[in-house]
Amino acid sequence: MDKDTPAGEQVHFQVGETIYQQGSVSSGVYMLLDGQVDIWRSEGEARHHIAAIGAGELLGEVSVIQRKTHSVTALVSKETSALFIGAEAFRKSFADPLVRHVVHTLAQRLRSSYASKAAAEPDTSGSAVPCKSTKATIEGLSRVVADKLLTFVEILDYPFTVGNLASMDGQCLISPASLKLPLKTVPELADTHFEILRRDGGIWVRDLGAPQGTLLNGTKLSKYTMNATGKLKAGRNEVIAGGPDSPVRFLVCIPQKREN
């Protein structure tokens, strides 16, 4: 569908549609206006879920800028609207540093406002949002995290600690009780930032004294205040390491029926 999309027009996708396939030639960039697109990468016969992106995110910009084929597949998981920008038009505009700054700032603000609103809204359907596992999971909600954490991780041991491993390169380090992301240039994520723990029959997030604190579904948590912990709800939860503008964003999913 990528090559047939009219440049500069708003386009719409239904659930299950493929916006572009891994290995296909890119003809432009999509700025998501609403909905959700899942990013998948195939390696041999294995297929890995990289991230789920929504309103405010750019889709396909890396392939356009680098003039390479798509390295992932973009599959629509919720009905989605997007603005399509042709490859040449995007490359010419993106060469201007001011345009780059405006695009990144706009995308970040939109992503923050939509994600926080969605996470904070109560579930009126009577059932929790389906999760990928019968256990609690954590995955990247922003590109910074998704580039390191290539798929979701089941939380097997509690407390489960999340932090920065800025002294290393490459992918993140995962153990049954911790997740460490090598983010040298991202100060928002502290060495030991927050933990996920069991308490009072539920699963909670606790800030561990990170300088910028932790946001859970839009609520600020800080070890140095009376509000250091917050309870995770069944379904999707947004956990941000730092303030509202932090690029370090996680999705923590709690199944409605979980193992004790």
Secondary structure, 3 states (H helix, E strand, C coil): CHHHCCCCCEEEECCCCEEECCCCCCCEEEEEEEEEEEEEEEECCEEEEEEEECCCCEECHHHHHHCCCCCCEEEEEEEEEEEEEEHHHHHHHHCCHHHHHHHHHHHHHHHHHHHHHHHHCCCCCCCCCCCCCCCCEEEECCHHHHCCCCCCEECCCCCEEEEECCCCCCCCEEECCEEEECCCCCCCCCCCCEEEEEECCEEEEEECCCCCCEEECCEEECCCCCCCEEECCCEEEEEEECCCCCCCEEEEEECCCCCC
